[in-house]
Amino acid sequence: MVDCQSSLLLKKQLAELKRRPVDGFSAGLLNDDDIYKWEILVIGPPETLYEGGFFKAILEFPKEYPQRPPKMRFTSEIWHPN
């Protein structure tokens, strides 16, 4: 039952992101058969050290979402100023 509820919520949230895109961010399924794994792209915000950068990441949602948070892992190399 939890699996069904979380997958319905994720489908709704992904559809909303496609209907109303967020500046500097895009998301899609890594594999069309798995609603629990998203590939995302974050664009470096203007007037920051990351301006002009494109940063890919994988967002993995647990079956217990939203009671448990997703895990995110960047797949692009990211420069750290420290």
N, C-alpha and C positions, 0 to 999 in steps of 0.2 A: 504494500500500500504506500509506504514512504517513497519507494522508487517511482511510482506512478505520479504522486504529488510533486516530487521534485522535478521530474522530467517535464511535466506540464508547466510548472513555473518557469523553468529555464527556456522552454520554447516560447513562452509569452514574453520573457525578458529579451530574448534575442530578436524576436519580431519587433519589439518596441525600439530596440537599438537601430534596426534597419529602417523603421519608419521615421524615427527622430534621431539622426546621427549626432554624436557628440564631437565637437571640434577636437582634433588632435588624437582621436581614438577610433579604431575600427575593430570589429570582432566578427568571427565566423567559425563554423565548425571545422575542426581539424580533419574529421572524417564524418561524412554525411550520416553515418549509422550510429554515431555516438554523441548524444546531446550533452554528455558530461565532460567533453574535452573541447575547449575552444582555443583557436589561434587568434591572438590579438596583436594589434600594432599600435604603438604609442609614438606619436610624433613629438619631438622635442619642442617645448614651448618657446615662443619668441622671447628675446632678451634674457636668455639663460645660457649657461655653458653648453646645454644640450640642444640649442636651437639648430634646426635643420637636420637633426638626427632622426633615424627611423629605428625603432626598437621593437623587435618581435618577442613575443612571450607565449607560453602555453599556460592556460588557465584550466585547472582540473577541479571539478566540483564533486564532492562526495554524494552518495545516494541520499544522505541525511540532510542535504541542503534544503532550506537555509538555516537549519539548527546548527550545522557545522559549516565553517567557512571554506571557501575554495583555497587551493594552493596555486601560487603563480611562480613560474620559473622563466626567467629571460633566456632566450636562445640566441639573441644578438650579443655581441661583445659590447660592454658599456664602459666608457671611460669614467674613472672616478678621480675627482680633483684632489683628493687627500693624499 
